[in-house]
């Protein structure tokens, strides 16, 4: 896997209370941004004929961003702004970024009530072909349509550009209330629509995205020619389709060679209350992923908490002949899902699949609560050269631990050094391998040739009811994992402790 973006991009981003920005604020601590040369203010009591100062603010955000130059911060005072805002100007490495942000401690709201959706798809805040831009601390809400020909978006970044940061915004109640898969909406959408020029060096951190009505779309997605990015510490919840998506092969970029989200990190996010059940585009299907890589490549998914969703984490492709590839899924907690905990491979024979997906050190607990048969770990069509190791897999009463039900490839994955358990006990637990069901670990080992070093044992979690999925003092998962070869186990467990101590590593997302 290629070297990924340095995490120093994610230094603290709070400003001093009561001020928009000043020299020394941590927004500018990351090295590629500079203290702003000019601060302009916008307030509901202002006028666009003013000079934009603190005492004579402008009235509209659009007027402010039309005049913003490199090194400018636009300080948005508390109030509701009922306008579409389009930013097409860029900052620079030399002069500094353009920053659009709420004044700390003040609720600056862009409200979409009654606003049109231009060009069939638009954002309350739309950034087109920008570089060196930061958007922080805004609330975007109430952009709604019932038209299948219109796509409302909360925050929309499109075209090409670099050094863009979307930080600490709250996006909610973006809705398409029409029927069917064409009735789409997005909370936050990034489309790399150029080639070979990409959207790159992008950080999306600390945002909350919730209460969306989406049709067949995602709460939050990167699509097309988007590379070198970090999605970190966001909270995504209470929507009726996919939480976080990294997508490829949709024709978003004009050249298929560049049409793929890649070289990114999805880390430290919390995703919950995500379900497509009752979504008119899906009916009564439990099909919404918490985190979904659909045709992406060279992506790291680590230390996320995903619960009360349909499918916890899925790595696949919806396009025939295409795969999601070289994806690492490690040290995540996935629990209380309606369907599979982690799923790889395409959902049907006529779509794509998964290749070189490495799934390490995750804790999967009481997923498939709707008895779909997908179990804790699911393998579907066109899966090859994948690895599933060091995972703690604890099923509920249905007892389905591994469900590799298609049998279309001779060796879809290698599985070993996992710990299996279910509330149904050893006699009521199941492993399905290439379409054959085994009702004992010994039978599964003999028939599938997998999991030679994987026990069936109670992991002795601290509290399965809360749940508290940390390991108890006598857990058989302690020091039972593998560090053999060059397994990319990662430096930290889910809680931030050292992942490897000497040569020892625990099974599951937590080190004891």
C-alpha positions in Angstrom: 0.0 0.0 0.0 1.3 3.5 -0.9 2.3 5.9 1.8 -0.8 7.7 3.0 -1.2 11.3 4.0 0.5 12.4 7.2 -1.8 12.5 10.1 -0.4 15.9 11.2 -3.0 17.3 8.9 -5.5 16.5 11.7 -4.0 18.8 14.3 -6.6 20.6 16.5 -8.8 23.0 14.7 -10.4 25.1 17.3 -10.2 28.9 17.4 -10.3 31.3 20.3 -13.9 31.8 21.5 -15.4 35.1 20.3 -12.9 35.7 17.5 -12.9 34.4 14.0 -9.2 33.9 13.5 -6.0 35.5 14.8 -2.3 34.8 14.5 -1.4 31.6 16.4 -4.8 29.9 16.0 -4.3 26.2 15.5 -6.2 26.2 12.1 -2.9 27.4 10.7 -0.6 25.0 12.5 -0.4 22.3 9.9 2.3 24.0 7.8 0.6 24.6 4.5 -1.7 27.3 5.7 -0.9 30.8 6.9 -2.3 33.4 9.2 -5.0 35.3 7.1 -4.0 38.6 5.7 -7.6 39.8 5.7 -10.8 39.0 7.7 -14.2 39.9 6.4 -17.5 39.5 8.3 -21.0 38.5 7.2 -24.1 39.0 9.4 -27.9 38.9 9.0 -27.9 42.5 10.0 -25.3 43.6 7.5 -25.5 45.0 3.9 -23.5 44.1 0.9 -22.8 47.8 0.4 -20.8 47.8 3.6 -17.0 47.3 3.8 -17.2 43.8 5.4 -15.6 44.8 8.6 -16.6 43.6 12.1 -18.6 46.7 12.6 -20.0 47.0 9.1 -20.5 43.4 7.9 -21.8 42.2 4.6 -25.3 40.6 4.4 -24.8 37.6 2.0 -22.2 34.8 2.0 -22.2 34.8 -1.8 -21.0 38.4 -1.8 -18.3 37.6 0.6 -16.9 34.5 -1.2 -17.0 36.5 -4.5 -14.6 39.0 -3.1 -12.4 36.6 -1.0 -8.8 36.3 -2.1 -6.0 34.0 -1.0 -5.2 34.5 2.6 -8.7 35.8 3.4 -11.0 34.4 6.2 -14.7 35.0 5.9 -16.2 35.1 9.4 -19.9 34.2 9.5 -21.8 35.6 12.4 -24.7 33.9 14.1 -28.0 33.7 12.1 -29.8 32.0 9.3 -28.7 32.5 5.7 -31.3 31.4 3.2 -29.1 31.3 0.1 -27.2 29.0 -2.2 -23.4 29.7 -1.9 -21.0 28.9 -4.7 -17.2 29.2 -4.2 -15.0 29.2 -7.3 -12.0 31.2 -6.0 -8.9 29.6 -4.5 -6.3 30.4 -2.0 -2.6 29.6 -2.6 0.4 28.0 -0.9 2.2 31.3 -0.8 -0.6 33.6 0.4 -2.7 31.1 2.4 -6.1 29.6 2.0 -9.5 31.1 1.7 -11.3 30.2 4.9 -15.1 30.2 5.2 -16.1 29.6 8.8 -18.6 30.3 11.5 -17.4 32.6 14.3 -16.6 30.2 17.2 -19.5 29.9 19.6 -22.0 31.3 17.1 -24.5 29.2 15.2 -24.1 30.2 11.5 -26.8 28.3 9.4 -27.2 28.0 5.7 -30.8 27.0 5.3 -32.2 25.6 2.1 -35.9 26.1 2.7 -37.6 27.0 -0.6 -34.4 27.2 -2.6 -34.0 25.8 -6.1 -31.6 23.0 -7.2 -29.8 24.3 -10.2 -28.5 22.0 -13.0 -30.4 19.1 -11.5 -27.7 18.6 -8.8 -26.4 21.3 -6.5 -25.2 22.0 -2.9 -26.3 24.5 -0.4 -22.6 25.2 -0.4 -20.9 24.2 -3.7 -17.1 24.4 -4.2 -16.0 24.1 -7.9 -12.4 23.7 -9.0 -10.9 25.2 -5.8 -7.6 24.7 -4.0 -6.4 25.9 -0.6 -9.9 26.3 0.8 -11.1 25.5 4.3 -14.8 25.4 5.3 -15.4 25.1 9.1 -18.1 25.2 11.7 -21.2 25.8 9.5 -24.6 24.3 9.8 -26.2 23.3 6.5 -29.8 22.1 6.6 -33.3 21.8 5.1 -32.5 21.3 1.4 -35.5 19.3 0.2 -37.2 18.1 -3.0 -39.7 15.5 -4.1 -38.4 15.5 -7.7 -36.6 12.5 -9.1 -34.9 14.9 -11.5 -33.3 16.9 -8.7 -30.5 16.0 -6.3 -30.1 18.2 -3.2 -26.7 18.2 -1.5 -25.6 19.8 1.7 -21.9 20.4 0.9 -20.7 19.7 -2.6 -17.1 19.7 -3.8 -16.6 19.1 -7.5 -14.1 19.4 -10.3 -10.4 19.3 -9.4 -8.2 21.0 -6.8 -6.0 20.4 -3.8 -5.4 21.3 -0.1 -9.1 21.4 0.8 -10.3 21.0 4.4 -14.0 20.5 5.4 -14.0 20.6 9.2 -16.5 20.6 12.0 -19.6 21.3 10.0 -23.1 20.0 10.8 -25.1 18.8 7.8 -28.7 17.6 8.3 -32.1 17.2 6.9 -31.1 17.1 3.3 -33.9 15.0 1.7 -35.4 13.7 -1.5 -38.9 12.5 -0.7 -39.6 11.1 -4.1 -39.9 7.4 -4.8 -37.4 4.9 -6.3 -33.7 4.8 -6.9 -33.7 8.0 -8.9 -34.9 10.0 -5.9 -31.5 10.9 -4.6 -29.8 13.3 -2.1 -26.4 13.6 -0.4 -25.2 15.1 2.8 -21.6 15.7 1.7 -20.5 14.7 -1.8 -17.0 15.0 -3.4 -16.9 14.4 -7.2 -13.5 14.4 -9.0 -14.8 15.2 -12.4 -11.6 15.9 -14.3 -8.7 13.8 -15.6 -5.9 13.6 -15.1 -6.3 16.5 -12.7 -7.7 15.2 -9.4 -9.2 16.4 -6.2 -6.3 15.6 -3.8 -4.8 16.4 -0.4 -8.3 16.6 1.0 -9.2 16.4 4.7 -12.8 15.8 5.9 -12.8 15.7 9.7 -15.0 16.3 12.7 -18.3 16.8 10.8 -21.7 15.6 11.8 -24.0 14.3 9.1 -27.5 13.1 10.0 -31.2 12.8 9.4 -31.0 12.4 5.6 -33.5 10.9 3.1 -31.2 9.6 0.3 -32.9 7.2 -2.1 -30.0 5.1 -3.6 -27.3 7.6 -2.6 -24.8 8.0 0.2 -24.9 10.2 3.3 -21.3 11.1 2.6 -19.2 10.0 -0.4 -16.1 10.4 -2.5 -16.5 9.5 -6.2 -14.4 9.7 -9.3 -10.9 11.1 -9.5 -10.2 11.7 -5.8 -6.9 10.7 -4.3 -4.8 11.3 -1.2 -7.5 12.1 1.3 -8.4 11.5 4.9 -11.9 11.0 6.3 -11.5 11.2 10.1 -13.5 11.5 13.3 -16.8 12.3 11.6 -20.2 11.3 13.1 -22.7 9.9 10.6 -26.1 8.7 11.8 -29.9 8.4 11.3 -30.0 8.2 7.5 -31.7 5.7 5.2 -28.8 4.6 3.1 -25.0 4.2 3.1 -23.0 6.2 5.7 -19.5 6.7 4.2 -18.7 5.7 0.7 -15.5 5.6 -1.4 -16.6 4.9 -5.0 -15.2 4.2 -8.5 -16.2 3.3 -12.0 -19.4 5.4 -12.0 -18.3 7.6 -15.0 -17.8 10.7 -12.7 -14.4 11.3 -14.2 -14.2 11.5 -18.0 -11.4 8.9 -18.3 -12.0 5.5 -16.8 -8.3 5.2 -15.9 -8.8 8.0 -13.3 -12.4 7.2 -12.3 -11.7 5.7 -8.9 -11.4 7.0 -5.3 -8.0 5.9 -4.1 -5.0 6.3 -1.7 -7.2 7.4 1.3 -7.8 6.8 5.0 -11.2 6.3 6.7 -10.3 6.5 10.4 -11.9 7.2 13.8 -15.4 7.7 12.5 -18.6 6.7 14.3 -21.5 5.5 12.1 -24.8 4.4 13.5 -28.6 4.2 12.9 -28.2 3.6 9.2 -30.8 1.4 7.4 -32.4 1.1 4.0 -35.4 -0.8 5.5 -38.4 1.2 4.5 -36.5 3.4 2.1 -38.7 3.5 -1.0 -35.7 2.6 -3.2 -35.1 -0.6 -1.3 -38.4 -1.6 0.3 -37.8 -4.0 3.1 -34.2 -4.8 2.5 -31.3 -4.4 5.0 -28.8 -3.2 2.4 -27.3 0.1 3.8 -23.6 -0.1 4.7 -22.0 1.9 7.5 -18.8 2.2 5.5 -18.7 1.1 1.8 -15.8 0.9 -0.6 -17.4 0.4 -4.0 -14.6 0.2 -6.6 -12.0 2.0 -4.6 -8.3 1.1 -4.2 -5.4 1.5 -1.8 -7.7 2.5 1.1 -7.2 2.1 4.8 -10.2 1.7 7.1 -9.2 1.6 10.7 -10.4 2.3 14.2 -14.0 3.1 13.3 -17.0 2.3 15.4 -20.0 1.1 13.3 -23.2 -0.1 15.0 -26.9 -0.4 14.4 -26.5 -0.3 10.7 -27.5 -2.9 8.0 -24.1 -4.1 6.7 -21.2 -2.8 8.9 -18.3 -2.5 6.4 -18.5 -3.7 2.8 -15.7 -3.8 0.2 -16.9 -4.7 -3.3 -17.7 -3.3 -6.7 -21.1 -2.9 -8.4 -19.6 -2.9 -11.9 -18.8 -6.1 -13.8 -15.1 -6.8 -14.3 -14.1 -4.3 -11.7 -13.0 -4.8 -8.1 -12.2 -2.9 -4.9 -8.6 -3.8 -4.4 -5.7 -3.4 -1.9 -8.0 -2.3 0.9 -7.0 -2.8 4.6 -9.8 -3.1 7.2 -8.3 -3.2 10.6 -9.0 -2.6 14.3 -12.6 -1.6 13.9 -15.6 -2.3 16.1 -18.7 -3.5 14.2 -21.7 -4.6 16.3 -25.5 -4.9 16.5 -25.9 -4.8 12.7 -29.1 -6.0 10.9 -27.1 -8.0 8.3 -23.4 -8.9 7.8 -20.7 -7.4 10.0 -18.1 -7.3 7.3 -18.8 -8.2 3.7 -16.6 -8.6 0.6 -17.4 -9.7 -3.0 -20.1 -8.5 -5.3 -23.8 -8.9 -4.4 -24.6 -10.7 -7.6 -22.9 -12.8 -10.3 -23.2 -10.0 -12.8 -21.4 -7.3 -10.8 -17.8 -6.9 -9.7 -16.0 -8.1 -6.6 -13.0 -7.8 -4.2 -9.3 -8.5 -4.5 -6.4 -8.2 -2.1 -8.7 -7.0 0.8 -6.9 -7.5 4.1 -9.2 -7.7 7.2 -7.2 -7.8 10.5 -7.9 -7.4 14.2 -11.6 -6.3 14.0 -14.2 -7.2 16.6 -17.5 -8.4 15.1 -20.3 -8.8 17.6 -24.0 -9.7 17.3 -24.5 -8.7 13.7 -27.1 -10.2 11.4 -29.8 -9.5 14.0 -32.4 -9.8 11.2 -31.4 -13.4 10.4 -30.5 -12.7 6.8 -28.0 -15.6 6.8 -25.1 -13.3 6.0 -23.5 -13.9 9.4 -20.6 -12.0 10.9 -18.2 -12.3 7.9 -19.7 -12.6 4.5 -18.0 -13.5 1.2 -20.0 -13.1 -2.0 -19.2 -13.2 -5.8 -15.8 -12.6 -7.5 -13.7 -12.5 -4.3 -10.0 -13.5 -4.7 -6.7 -13.2 -2.8 -8.2 -11.8 0.3 -7.2 -12.3 4.0 -9.2 -12.5 7.2 -7.1 -12.9 10.3 -6.9 -11.9 14.0 -10.6 -11.1 14.1 -12.8 -11.7 17.1 -16.1 -13.0 15.7 -19.0 -13.4 18.2 -22.3 -14.3 16.6 -25.7 -14.1 18.3 -28.2 -16.9 18.6 -28.4 -17.6 14.9 -24.8 -18.8 15.1 -23.6 -17.9 11.6 -19.9 -17.0 11.8 -18.7 -17.2 8.2 -21.0 -17.1 5.2 -19.1 -17.7 2.0 -22.2 -18.9 0.2 -21.4 -18.4 -3.5 -18.7 -20.9 -4.3 -17.8 -19.1 -7.6 -14.1 -18.9 -6.9 -11.9 -21.7 -5.7 -10.1 -19.6 -3.0 -11.9 -16.4 -2.2 -9.9 -15.7 1.0 -7.4 -17.1 3.5 -8.7 -17.3 7.1 -6.7 -18.0 10.2 -5.9 -16.9 13.8 -9.5 -15.8 14.4 -11.5 -16.4 17.5 -15.0 -17.7 17.0 -17.9 -17.8 19.4 -21.7 -17.6 19.4 -24.5 -17.4 21.8 -25.8 -20.6 20.2 -22.8 -22.6 21.5 -20.5 -24.9 19.6 -23.4 -27.2 18.6 -25.5 -24.3 17.2 -22.8 -22.5 15.2 -22.2 -22.6 11.5 -19.5 -21.9 8.9 -20.5 -21.8 5.2 -17.6 -22.2 2.8 -18.1 -22.1 -1.0 -21.8 -23.0 -0.5 -21.2 -25.9 1.9 -22.5 -25.6 5.4 -20.5 -27.0 8.4 -21.9 -27.3 11.9 -18.7 -27.7 13.7 -15.3 -26.0 13.7 -13.5 -29.3 13.1 -15.8 -30.2 10.1 -15.2 -26.7 8.6 -11.5 -26.9 9.0 -11.4 -30.3 7.3 -13.8 -29.4 4.5 -12.6 -25.8 3.8 -9.0 -26.0 4.8 -9.3 -22.7 6.7 -8.7 -21.4 10.2 -6.3 -24.1 11.3 -5.2 -22.0 14.3 -8.6 -20.4 15.2 -10.3 -21.6 18.4 -14.0 -21.6 19.3 -14.1 -20.1 22.8 -15.9 -17.5 24.8 -13.8 -14.3 24.4 -14.8 -13.2 27.9 -15.7 -9.6 26.9 -16.0 -7.2 29.7 -19.7 -6.6 29.2 -21.6 -8.2 26.2 -24.8 -6.4 27.2 -23.7 -2.7 27.0 -21.7 -3.8 25.0 -18.2 -3.2 26.3 -16.1 -5.2 23.8 -12.8 -5.0 25.6 -11.2 -8.2 26.7 -11.5 -9.5 30.2 -8.4 -10.6 32.2 -8.7 -14.3 31.2 -9.8 -13.9 27.6 -8.4 -16.6 25.2 -8.0 -13.7 22.7 -5.0 -12.3 24.6 -1.7 -12.8 22.8 -3.4 -15.3 20.5 -3.1 -13.3 17.2 -0.5 -13.6 14.5 2.2 -11.1 13.6 3.7 -13.4 11.0 5.3 -12.1 7.9 4.4 -8.5 7.0 0.9 -8.4 8.2 -0.2 -4.7 8.3 -1.6 -4.9 11.8 -1.2 -1.2 12.4 0.5 0.7 15.2 -2.6 1.2 17.5 -5.6 -0.8 18.6 -9.1 0.7 18.6 -8.5 2.5 21.9 -5.2 4.0 20.9 -2.9 1.5 22.7 0.2 -0.1 21.1 -1.1 -2.9 18.8 2.0 -5.1 19.2 3.8 -5.7 22.5 7.1 -7.5 21.8 6.0 -10.2 19.5 2.5 -10.6 20.9 -0.8 -9.3 19.6 -4.4 -9.9 20.8 -7.2 -11.1 18.6 -9.9 -8.4 18.1 -9.9 -4.6 18.0 -8.7 -4.1 21.6 -5.4 -5.0 23.2 -5.8 -6.1 26.8 
